[in-house]
């Protein structure tokens, strides 16, 4: 496999995630079938695939919400498939997960939503530090004045930004995005794409992005993976896959 490069063409360093021979089956439905993937540090990787191909199952396995039947998922130095619940929580503190539906708590203010991961992981910080962290992530997503609002008072695009701010408050090394632009108008979707890139540049994050939005794929991806029949069917840059003559690949770029 050729060494992936970032958008500047600079070769990327050591892996952030290594997935080896991953299998996941539900009844007679084999979703992941000897799936292999390596995400390099500071790389944005987009996983493409048809509905039901196993993209969401893949990221749920990575974060430990699902246990694979076989295979390894190495995050840093840990195989998450073999960790206890307590050990898994420690690894999860290094990963952010942006849910497709945002998963904001309706009964909490924006500030309380952002503080929740700090309480959940028992981070030892003072209230002043918490306030500073909340202010920083709100500034990063361009919503500095929304701390005391309720999610229902925000537009869909603003809710997505707050969800992303909550994902970033622990400064994770890895972010998993599940359809980050679904349901957004084209202008707002482009803003989210740019925000993903700016956060990658500022915090040097490594990301796996699940997306059907080809504008999002083209804008954010250092490398694109096609998940087909449970396997990593193809990989390359957006431009490389766009030029492919393979019908299984071409259908996504037409």
Backbone bond lengths (Angstrom), bond angles and torsions (degrees), N, CA, C in turn:
res aa  C-N    CA-C-N  psi(-1)  N-CA   C-N-CA  omega(-1)  CA-C   N-CA-C  phi
1 X - - - 1.464 - - 1.518 109.85 -
2 X 1.298 116.96 133.50 1.456 118.88 179.33 1.514 110.50 -71.06
3 X 1.322 116.88 152.99 1.464 122.08 -177.69 1.521 108.61 -74.42
4 X 1.354 118.17 123.32 1.465 120.61 179.19 1.518 111.15 -64.46
5 X 1.322 115.31 149.73 1.459 120.67 175.49 1.515 109.39 -123.74
6 X 1.318 116.50 153.37 1.458 121.42 176.62 1.505 110.92 -76.89
7 X 1.328 116.94 -174.96 1.456 120.99 -176.58 1.520 112.40 -67.88
8 X 1.335 117.11 -17.18 1.460 120.22 176.11 1.521 111.98 -87.51
9 X 1.359 116.56 -6.09 1.458 120.37 -177.96 1.509 113.58 89.20
10 X 1.342 117.50 1.04 1.458 121.60 -179.26 1.520 110.19 -78.65
11 X 1.354 118.95 129.67 1.463 120.18 178.32 1.521 111.20 -58.99
12 X 1.327 116.52 141.31 1.448 121.50 -178.42 1.529 110.34 -86.26
13 X 1.329 116.12 160.90 1.455 121.60 -173.62 1.508 113.55 -89.90
14 X 1.324 115.53 -140.88 1.459 121.27 -173.96 1.515 111.23 -70.72
15 X 1.346 116.66 160.87 1.467 120.23 -176.44 1.522 113.06 -68.92
16 X 1.331 115.20 147.34 1.462 121.94 170.56 1.526 109.89 -94.50
17 X 1.342 115.67 -37.54 1.474 122.53 178.05 1.521 108.45 -138.09
18 X 1.308 116.34 135.83 1.467 121.66 172.98 1.529 107.73 -126.90
19 X 1.327 116.79 122.31 1.469 122.57 178.34 1.526 108.06 -113.06
20 X 1.327 116.09 126.38 1.459 121.37 -175.53 1.525 110.71 -126.93
21 X 1.331 116.03 122.33 1.469 123.70 170.29 1.533 111.48 50.82
22 X 1.329 115.17 53.50 1.460 120.98 -175.88 1.529 110.70 -86.12
23 X 1.337 115.02 131.54 1.458 122.26 177.36 1.528 109.00 -126.35
24 X 1.339 116.34 136.99 1.456 121.31 172.42 1.516 108.41 -147.47
25 X 1.333 115.03 126.62 1.454 121.62 -175.84 1.521 109.67 -131.22
26 X 1.341 116.42 137.98 1.455 122.44 173.75 1.526 107.47 -118.17
27 X 1.319 116.83 106.37 1.456 119.77 -174.47 1.519 110.20 62.45
28 X 1.332 116.34 -123.26 1.469 120.43 178.15 1.527 112.53 -92.56
29 X 1.328 116.31 0.16 1.467 120.74 -177.10 1.529 110.55 -92.38
30 X 1.326 116.46 109.05 1.463 121.31 177.21 1.525 107.73 -86.64
31 X 1.343 116.49 110.62 1.464 121.15 -174.66 1.524 111.07 -90.40
32 X 1.316 117.29 -47.03 1.464 122.55 176.18 1.527 107.78 -117.89
33 X 1.322 115.52 126.34 1.462 120.57 -170.36 1.523 109.73 -132.08
34 X 1.332 115.69 89.28 1.471 122.12 -176.45 1.531 110.29 60.24
35 X 1.340 114.93 51.75 1.461 121.42 -178.64 1.527 109.86 -85.30
36 X 1.335 116.19 133.55 1.461 122.41 179.99 1.523 109.56 -129.80
37 X 1.332 116.41 140.80 1.468 121.11 -177.67 1.522 109.10 -160.50
38 X 1.333 115.68 143.28 1.465 121.12 172.01 1.528 108.53 -129.57
39 X 1.334 115.08 120.70 1.463 121.72 175.09 1.518 107.56 -99.98
40 X 1.329 116.98 121.96 1.460 120.80 179.59 1.532 110.36 -82.51
41 X 1.315 116.48 155.74 1.453 120.31 176.46 1.526 110.15 -62.40
42 X 1.324 115.90 138.21 1.464 125.73 179.78 1.522 112.89 67.08
43 X 1.330 116.99 20.77 1.465 121.80 177.77 1.527 110.25 -102.71
44 X 1.331 116.23 141.58 1.458 122.70 167.66 1.525 107.66 -100.80
45 X 1.323 116.78 113.69 1.462 121.86 178.00 1.519 109.03 -111.22
46 X 1.330 116.76 129.28 1.458 121.38 175.22 1.521 108.95 -102.88
47 X 1.334 116.26 133.63 1.466 121.90 175.53 1.525 108.05 -105.25
48 X 1.321 115.18 118.35 1.457 123.02 177.54 1.521 109.64 -100.76
49 X 1.314 115.74 155.30 1.455 120.74 175.32 1.513 109.79 169.66
50 X 1.322 116.61 158.48 1.456 120.60 178.50 1.521 109.99 -68.50
51 X 1.337 116.01 163.92 1.456 120.73 174.96 1.526 109.17 -57.86
52 X 1.322 116.10 133.49 1.455 120.46 -179.20 1.511 114.60 83.29
53 X 1.350 116.78 4.78 1.464 119.87 -177.53 1.525 112.61 -74.07
54 X 1.339 117.00 -20.00 1.463 119.72 178.33 1.516 114.25 115.06
55 X 1.323 117.05 12.65 1.466 119.94 -176.93 1.529 111.64 -64.93
56 X 1.324 115.92 -48.30 1.470 119.10 -179.94 1.522 111.15 -68.76
57 X 1.322 117.34 -34.67 1.464 120.85 175.51 1.526 109.68 -60.55
58 X 1.323 116.28 -40.43 1.461 121.11 179.95 1.528 111.11 -59.22
59 X 1.332 117.85 -50.91 1.464 118.44 -176.25 1.528 111.35 -72.09
60 X 1.336 117.48 -27.80 1.465 119.59 175.00 1.526 111.02 -68.65
61 X 1.314 117.22 -33.01 1.468 120.84 174.10 1.530 110.48 -67.89
62 X 1.331 116.48 -40.21 1.470 120.06 -179.03 1.525 110.92 -62.44
63 X 1.323 116.72 -41.87 1.460 119.68 -176.32 1.535 112.21 -87.68
64 X 1.327 116.29 -3.66 1.451 119.92 174.92 1.508 115.47 88.54
65 X 1.332 118.20 11.60 1.459 121.02 176.25 1.525 110.78 -76.51
66 X 1.331 116.89 -24.27 1.463 123.50 172.87 1.520 108.94 -127.25
67 X 1.329 116.23 145.86 1.456 121.55 175.84 1.525 109.04 -99.50
68 X 1.325 118.98 125.35 1.462 120.11 176.44 1.524 110.46 -69.56
69 X 1.314 116.08 159.72 1.469 120.77 177.68 1.523 111.38 -75.74
70 X 1.322 115.51 -36.77 1.468 121.39 177.82 1.516 108.74 -150.33
71 X 1.329 115.80 162.48 1.454 120.95 174.40 1.517 113.51 107.53
72 X 1.321 114.83 175.42 1.456 122.48 -178.17 1.525 110.69 -121.57
73 X 1.333 115.54 145.50 1.459 122.14 171.29 1.524 105.96 -131.03
74 X 1.322 115.84 101.20 1.460 121.26 -176.21 1.526 108.97 -94.96
75 X 1.317 116.68 116.81 1.461 122.85 175.31 1.518 106.98 -114.33
76 X 1.332 115.98 110.97 1.466 119.30 -171.46 1.517 109.07 66.41
77 X 1.335 116.27 -115.36 1.464 120.77 178.91 1.521 111.84 -107.95
78 X 1.351 117.90 5.32 1.460 121.70 -172.75 1.522 112.40 -110.13
79 X 1.337 116.17 137.44 1.455 122.06 170.02 1.522 106.83 -90.94
80 X 1.336 117.31 105.13 1.458 120.66 -172.69 1.525 112.45 -65.85
81 X 1.333 117.45 -18.99 1.467 119.88 179.92 1.524 111.77 -71.81
82 X 1.337 118.10 -13.05 1.463 121.27 -176.16 1.528 113.28 -115.68
83 X 1.331 117.01 6.55 1.454 119.75 -174.70 1.523 112.28 -85.45
84 X 1.332 115.80 149.71 1.454 120.87 170.27 1.528 108.57 -72.40
85 X 1.332 116.51 169.75 1.461 120.14 -179.71 1.531 110.63 -60.04
86 X 1.318 116.69 -41.67 1.465 120.68 179.88 1.524 111.43 -65.30
87 X 1.335 116.49 -43.23 1.467 120.53 178.52 1.522 110.81 -65.41
88 X 1.327 116.32 -37.24 1.463 120.87 179.20 1.512 111.08 -64.92
89 X 1.332 117.75 -38.77 1.462 121.22 176.84 1.527 111.14 -60.61
90 X 1.328 116.73 -37.56 1.469 120.86 178.69 1.523 110.43 -64.18
91 X 1.327 117.03 -42.89 1.465 120.60 178.86 1.523 110.57 -68.85
92 X 1.339 116.68 -38.33 1.465 120.53 -179.77 1.527 112.18 -62.87
93 X 1.331 116.56 -27.61 1.466 119.35 179.21 1.527 111.24 -65.18
94 X 1.341 116.90 -16.82 1.463 121.51 177.97 1.527 112.15 -95.24
95 X 1.352 115.72 -3.22 1.458 120.71 -177.58 1.521 110.31 -120.95
96 X 1.316 116.26 140.06 1.453 121.41 173.24 1.510 109.37 -109.88
97 X 1.341 116.71 144.47 1.463 121.58 -178.13 1.522 108.11 -128.18
98 X 1.324 116.95 112.43 1.464 121.26 176.78 1.524 108.32 -93.08
99 X 1.341 116.54 107.64 1.450 121.41 -178.00 1.523 110.75 -71.53
100 X 1.328 115.63 149.26 1.454 120.54 179.82 1.526 111.31 -58.81
101 X 1.341 116.96 -39.76 1.465 121.13 -178.52 1.514 113.81 -93.55
102 X 1.331 117.04 14.53 1.470 125.05 178.74 1.524 113.71 74.24
103 X 1.341 117.46 -41.59 1.472 122.84 176.33 1.532 112.71 57.83
104 X 1.336 116.24 37.28 1.457 119.79 173.12 1.528 109.18 -77.10
105 X 1.322 116.22 149.25 1.461 120.85 178.26 1.531 108.99 -84.77
106 X 1.336 116.18 115.99 1.469 121.43 -174.72 1.519 112.72 -62.07
107 X 1.335 116.89 -30.05 1.459 120.77 -175.18 1.528 112.84 -86.46
108 X 1.323 116.84 -2.04 1.462 121.61 -179.15 1.519 110.44 -109.45
109 X 1.325 116.75 147.41 1.460 120.52 171.67 1.520 109.76 -68.66
110 X 1.318 116.28 169.79 1.458 121.16 175.28 1.529 110.15 -55.50
111 X 1.322 116.50 -46.52 1.468 120.81 -179.89 1.536 111.00 -58.23
112 X 1.332 116.77 -45.87 1.464 120.68 -178.83 1.520 111.21 -65.61
113 X 1.342 117.57 -37.02 1.457 121.01 175.30 1.530 110.93 -61.29
114 X 1.322 116.24 -41.79 1.464 120.33 -178.31 1.529 111.82 -71.67
115 X 1.327 116.30 -32.92 1.461 119.85 179.78 1.525 112.39 -75.00
116 X 1.328 117.33 -20.22 1.467 120.87 -173.05 1.531 113.64 -56.19
117 X 1.350 120.12 -45.95 1.476 118.66 179.19 1.523 112.84 -61.11
118 X 1.323 117.34 -31.81 1.463 120.54 179.09 1.526 110.29 -67.36
119 X 1.341 116.68 -39.60 1.464 120.57 177.10 1.528 109.78 -70.74
120 X 1.327 116.04 -41.04 1.474 121.37 -175.76 1.518 111.46 -61.35
121 X 1.332 117.16 -39.26 1.462 121.06 -177.52 1.533 112.42 -98.23
122 X 1.348 116.57 9.19 1.459 121.00 175.54 1.531 111.77 53.00
123 X 1.322 115.78 45.78 1.452 120.69 178.57 1.530 109.19 -70.32
124 X 1.332 116.25 130.27 1.464 121.51 -176.18 1.531 109.65 -85.34
125 X 1.335 115.36 87.92 1.462 120.92 -179.64 1.522 109.45 -136.16
126 X 1.313 115.94 154.61 1.464 120.88 176.95 1.526 109.24 -80.21
127 X 1.329 116.94 165.99 1.455 120.57 177.94 1.526 110.62 -62.93
128 X 1.328 117.15 -35.34 1.471 120.73 177.37 1.529 109.96 -62.30
129 X 1.328 116.76 -41.91 1.463 120.07 178.52 1.524 110.91 -66.14
130 X 1.339 116.55 -39.61 1.465 120.75 176.86 1.524 109.93 -60.43
131 X 1.321 116.68 -46.71 1.463 121.09 179.73 1.533 110.83 -59.48
132 X 1.337 115.86 -41.75 1.465 120.30 179.64 1.524 111.13 -65.70
133 X 1.336 116.92 -39.52 1.468 121.24 179.90 1.527 110.84 -66.38
134 X 1.326 116.21 -41.66 1.462 120.59 177.64 1.525 110.23 -63.14
135 X 1.324 116.69 -45.06 1.466 120.84 179.95 1.528 111.07 -62.52
136 X 1.335 116.73 -39.22 1.465 120.35 -178.38 1.524 111.86 -64.88
137 X 1.341 117.09 -47.45 1.468 118.40 -176.90 1.528 111.37 -70.83
138 X 1.329 117.38 -32.67 1.465 118.87 175.96 1.525 110.89 -66.86
139 X 1.323 116.46 -38.20 1.462 120.49 176.02 1.527 110.54 -63.81
140 X 1.336 116.51 -39.96 1.464 121.14 -178.94 1.524 112.45 -61.52
141 X 1.332 116.63 -33.65 1.467 119.36 -177.96 1.530 111.63 -100.25
142 X 1.337 117.53 7.58 1.452 121.34 174.11 1.511 114.92 74.76
143 X 1.351 117.02 27.88 1.465 120.13 -177.91 1.526 110.86 -131.96
144 X 1.313 115.86 48.09 1.466 121.59 -173.42 1.523 113.29 -61.99
145 X 1.337 117.97 -24.85 1.470 120.37 -174.02 1.525 113.97 -97.24
146 X 1.332 117.74 13.26 1.469 119.57 -172.26 1.529 113.99 -104.73
147 X 1.316 119.03 4.53 1.468 122.29 -169.97 1.522 113.27 -54.62
148 X 1.327 118.05 -36.08 1.461 120.53 -174.21 1.522 113.41 -99.36
149 X 1.334 116.66 8.08 1.467 120.45 177.20 1.528 110.31 -85.39
150 X 1.337 115.56 161.20 1.459 122.28 174.46 1.528 108.38 -94.76
151 X 1.344 118.49 151.64 1.469 120.09 179.47 1.527 113.54 -51.99
152 X 1.334 117.35 -36.18 1.468 120.80 -178.38 1.521 112.56 -64.68
153 X 1.327 116.96 -18.35 1.461 120.97 179.72 1.530 112.25 -86.94
154 X 1.325 117.18 -0.83 1.459 122.16 -176.62 1.519 111.33 -106.76
155 X 1.318 116.43 150.48 1.466 121.09 173.78 1.527 109.23 -71.49
156 X 1.332 116.57 169.51 1.456 120.84 178.83 1.520 112.44 -59.55
157 X 1.336 116.06 -41.13 1.461 120.01 179.14 1.517 112.06 -67.06
158 X 1.332 116.05 -38.06 1.465 119.69 178.38 1.530 110.70 -67.94
159 X 1.324 117.30 -38.86 1.458 120.46 176.79 1.532 110.95 -61.48
160 X 1.325 116.07 -40.04 1.476 119.70 177.56 1.525 110.11 -62.76
161 X 1.317 117.70 -40.93 1.465 121.29 178.64 1.539 111.23 -64.28
162 X 1.329 116.40 -40.90 1.461 119.60 178.54 1.529 110.29 -66.10
163 X 1.332 116.69 -40.25 1.465 119.92 176.80 1.529 110.52 -61.13
164 X 1.324 116.28 -38.39 1.457 120.24 178.61 1.530 110.55 -70.23
165 X 1.334 116.99 -37.55 1.463 120.87 176.11 1.527 110.43 -61.46
166 X 1.339 116.72 -41.79 1.463 120.37 178.60 1.532 110.35 -64.40
167 X 1.318 116.41 -38.15 1.464 120.60 177.54 1.521 110.97 -62.14
168 X 1.355 116.71 -34.64 1.461 121.06 -173.72 1.521 114.18 -88.92
169 X 1.335 119.02 -8.39 1.467 119.26 -169.33 1.535 112.51 -65.79
170 X 1.314 118.11 -27.20 1.462 121.04 176.76 1.538 112.10 -89.11
171 X 1.343 115.76 5.26 1.468 121.77 -178.00 1.533 111.07 50.83
172 X 1.338 116.75 59.46 1.459 120.27 -176.98 1.521 112.29 -67.19
173 X 1.301 116.07 151.90 1.457 121.44 176.95 1.525 110.76 -79.54
174 X 1.336 115.83 -27.82 1.464 122.66 -176.91 1.524 108.81 -129.13
175 X 1.342 116.60 137.30 1.461 120.89 175.14 1.529 108.93 -124.61
176 X 1.324 115.80 134.57 1.458 122.94 175.42 1.522 108.15 -110.01
177 X 1.327 116.58 117.08 1.463 121.88 -178.30 1.531 109.19 -105.70
178 X 1.328 116.66 123.83 1.469 120.52 176.89 1.525 108.43 -105.55
179 X 1.327 116.00 102.18 1.473 123.06 179.32 1.534 111.88 49.30
180 X 1.336 117.94 64.87 1.476 120.45 -172.75 1.518 115.15 -66.14
181 X 1.337 119.23 -18.62 1.464 119.85 -177.53 1.525 113.29 -112.57
182 X 1.326 117.95 5.88 1.467 120.79 179.83 1.519 111.28 -60.29
183 X 1.344 116.34 132.63 1.453 122.01 176.39 1.516 114.96 81.63
184 X 1.324 117.19 1.46 1.465 120.48 -179.44 1.529 110.28 -98.69
185 X 1.336 116.16 149.85 1.455 119.74 175.04 1.530 108.78 -69.44
186 X 1.337 118.57 159.99 1.467 121.16 -174.20 1.523 114.38 -56.54
187 X 1.330 117.79 -38.47 1.462 120.29 -179.04 1.528 110.46 -66.44
188 X 1.337 116.49 -47.30 1.454 120.44 179.53 1.525 110.97 -65.31
189 X 1.333 116.69 -38.35 1.471 120.39 177.92 1.522 111.13 -59.65
190 X 1.327 116.82 -41.65 1.470 120.15 178.44 1.531 110.86 -64.82
191 X 1.337 116.26 -35.69 1.467 120.18 178.04 1.529 110.34 -64.62
192 X 1.333 117.15 -40.09 1.463 120.93 178.39 1.527 110.12 -66.51
193 X 1.329 117.24 -40.35 1.468 120.88 176.96 1.535 110.42 -57.50
194 X 1.330 115.99 -46.94 1.464 120.40 -179.40 1.529 110.75 -65.29
195 X 1.325 116.31 -35.35 1.460 120.96 179.31 1.532 110.43 -66.20
196 X 1.327 116.85 -40.69 1.471 121.06 176.46 1.520 110.26 -58.07
197 X 1.314 116.80 -43.67 1.471 121.08 -179.89 1.525 111.59 -68.42
198 X 1.330 116.86 -40.55 1.465 119.03 -177.63 1.523 110.83 -67.85
199 X 1.330 117.78 -36.51 1.461 120.94 178.14 1.524 111.29 -70.70
200 X 1.330 116.33 -35.76 1.469 119.92 174.81 1.524 110.32 -61.20
201 X 1.330 116.17 -43.95 1.463 120.39 -178.64 1.530 111.50 -68.75
202 X 1.332 117.18 -39.94 1.463 120.62 -176.11 1.521 112.55 -73.61
203 X 1.344 116.52 -41.43 1.465 120.51 -173.43 1.532 113.44 -108.18
204 X 1.336 117.01 -0.26 1.476 121.71 177.73 1.531 111.52 57.55
205 X 1.325 115.81 42.48 1.453 120.83 -178.69 1.527 111.80 -78.38
206 X 1.323 114.74 157.37 1.468 123.01 169.83 1.525 106.16 -109.04
207 X 1.334 117.50 136.24 1.470 119.42 -172.17 1.514 112.59 -137.58
208 X 1.335 114.64 143.35 1.461 122.16 165.87 1.520 106.47 -113.18
209 X 1.327 115.70 124.75 1.461 122.13 -174.87 1.529 108.74 -118.19
210 X 1.323 116.16 120.70 1.465 121.44 172.83 1.521 106.99 -92.74
211 X 1.327 117.27 123.41 1.466 118.18 -177.43 1.519 111.41 -156.51
212 X 1.355 115.11 142.62 1.465 122.25 169.46 1.526 110.46 -101.45
213 X 1.331 116.64 -7.65 1.460 122.80 -176.79 1.530 108.31 -82.72
214 X 1.334 116.39 105.72 1.465 119.71 -172.98 1.526 111.80 -69.43
215 X 1.332 117.60 -23.82 1.469 118.51 173.08 1.528 110.05 -67.29
216 X 1.329 116.37 -40.31 1.459 121.09 175.95 1.522 110.78 -62.70
217 X 1.325 116.05 -43.62 1.468 121.06 179.36 1.525 110.30 -59.84
218 X 1.332 116.39 -49.47 1.457 120.95 -177.30 1.524 111.87 -63.28
219 X 1.339 116.71 -38.44 1.459 120.89 -176.11 1.518 112.50 -75.46
220 X 1.327 117.29 -41.72 1.467 120.25 -168.36 1.519 115.21 -98.12
221 X 1.336 118.24 -21.77 1.469 120.17 -167.33 1.521 113.25 -82.16
222 X 1.332 115.59 126.31 1.466 120.31 162.53 1.527 109.31 -78.94
223 X 1.331 114.76 -34.25 1.469 120.48 -179.21 1.518 108.15 -148.08
224 X 1.335 116.48 146.18 1.453 123.28 -178.63 1.528 108.74 -118.42
225 X 1.338 115.70 134.57 1.457 123.35 176.41 1.524 108.07 -114.32
226 X 1.329 117.58 133.76 1.464 121.58 173.66 1.518 108.89 -103.75
227 X 1.328 115.56 117.76 1.462 122.82 178.01 1.521 108.00 -93.37
228 X 1.329 116.45 114.49 1.460 122.37 -177.29 1.524 109.14 -141.40
229 X 1.324 116.11 131.21 1.471 121.83 -179.49 1.526 111.53 54.20
230 X 1.327 115.48 34.74 1.449 120.50 175.89 1.509 115.64 79.78
231 X 1.332 116.52 2.08 1.464 120.70 -175.85 1.528 111.13 -120.89
232 X 1.320 115.70 163.68 1.461 121.32 170.25 1.526 106.88 -78.33
233 X 1.338 116.09 92.90 1.466 121.66 -171.48 1.524 112.19 -74.06
234 X 1.333 116.50 -37.47 1.470 120.86 -178.41 1.511 108.99 -154.75
235 X 1.329 115.89 154.85 1.459 120.96 175.30 1.522 109.38 -150.77
236 X 1.306 115.90 153.29 1.455 121.85 179.12 1.516 109.29 163.34
237 X 1.319 116.65 -175.94 1.452 119.81 174.57 1.533 108.85 -73.31
238 X 1.327 116.07 165.73 1.458 120.17 176.93 1.529 109.99 -55.11
239 X 1.325 116.32 -45.89 1.461 120.67 -177.24 1.532 111.48 -63.87
240 X 1.317 117.00 -38.90 1.470 120.15 179.63 1.528 111.55 -64.76
241 X 1.324 116.81 -45.71 1.463 119.40 -179.32 1.528 111.26 -71.79
242 X 1.320 117.25 -33.50 1.470 121.38 178.57 1.522 111.00 -60.87
243 X 1.327 117.09 -31.34 1.467 121.99 -177.72 1.522 113.29 -90.17
244 X 1.335 117.48 0.79 1.459 120.87 -177.09 1.527 111.47 -68.75
245 X 1.322 115.41 145.24 1.468 121.18 176.14 1.522 111.97 -92.10
246 X 1.326 117.32 -4.19 1.460 122.76 -179.39 1.534 109.10 -70.49
247 X 1.337 116.69 123.00 1.466 120.53 -176.53 1.527 112.29 -61.86
248 X 1.329 117.75 -32.45 1.455 120.96 179.43 1.535 111.34 -65.58
249 X 1.329 116.01 -27.28 1.461 120.94 178.26 1.526 110.94 -91.02
250 X 1.330 116.56 -42.10 1.459 121.46 -175.35 1.529 113.08 -57.65
251 X 1.351 116.80 -33.07 1.459 119.58 -175.33 1.525 113.78 -60.21
252 X 1.337 116.43 -24.71 1.462 119.85 179.90 1.528 112.07 -82.07
253 X 1.317 118.27 -16.02 1.464 121.93 -172.97 1.521 112.75 -111.52
254 X 1.328 117.03 3.55 1.457 120.08 -178.78 1.524 111.54 -84.00
